[in-house]
Amino acid sequence: MEKKYYTYILLIENNSLYCGYTDDVEKRFQAHISGKGAKYTKAHKPLKIVYVKEFNTKSEAMKEEYRIKQLSHKEKLELISAKL
């Protein structure tokens, strides 16, 4: 089975958004919840996964993560609502 990679966005308790990439979204989300995911999510509690996009390569997922991180908060919210 070919490995898939994902770019994801988490909703954080202070209404901010956290973007990252992984090969296992649920496992990564659990790591964030337990305080082992990232420095930001250790300090700011993640509430839920609000966006996931699948890619065939790690490079594609990382490029999408970078692209999303360049967006304004409003643009990220538009991206999330377009995916719903």
N, C-alpha and C positions, 0 to 999 in steps of 0.2 A: 504494500500500500504506500502510495506517495505521501510524504509528509506535507501538511498544509501549514500556512502561517497566517496570522490574523493581526489586524490593527484594530484596537478597541478604544472606546472612550468610557470612562467611569464618571458617574455623578458623585460628587463629594458632598459631605454634610453641610459645608458652607456655601453650597450651590455653585462651586467651581467645577471644572471638568479636568480630568486627568487622561492623557492619551499615552498609549504604549503599544508594543507589539509582542506577540508570543506565538508558540506553537500549540498551546493549550489554554484557552481563555478561562475556563472554569477553575483550573488549577492555579492560574495566575491571579484570578480574582480572590481566591481563598488565601493566597500569599499576601495580597494587599490587605485583606481584612485582618489577618493575623499580625500585621505590622512588619512583615518580611518582604513586601513587594517593592517598595521604593521609599526613599526618604520623605517625599511629599505625602504619600498615603499613610506613612507611619504617624505623621503629625496631624493629618486631616483624614478623618474616617470616610472610606468609600461606602456609598449606599447601594448602588446597583450598576450593572453594565447597561449602558444606554445605546451603544453602537458597536457593531462588529462587522468587519469586511474581510473576506477570505482571499488569500493569495497563494500562488504555487511556489513562490520563492521567498526566502527571508529578506532578500534585497528589496523586492517589491513592497513587502509589508513595512520595512524600515523607511522606504521612500514616502509611503503614504503617511506614516507617523510624522515624518518631518513636515510634509505638506500641511497636515492638519494642525500641527503646532504653530504654523505661520498664520493661521486664521485667527480672526478676532473671536471673542466669546460669542457674539451674535452670529457670526458665520458658522461656528461650530454647532450652535443650537439649530440653525437652518439645516445643516448637514444631517443632524440627528433626526429632525422632524421629517425630512425628505425620505429617510430610510424606514420610517414607521408605516 
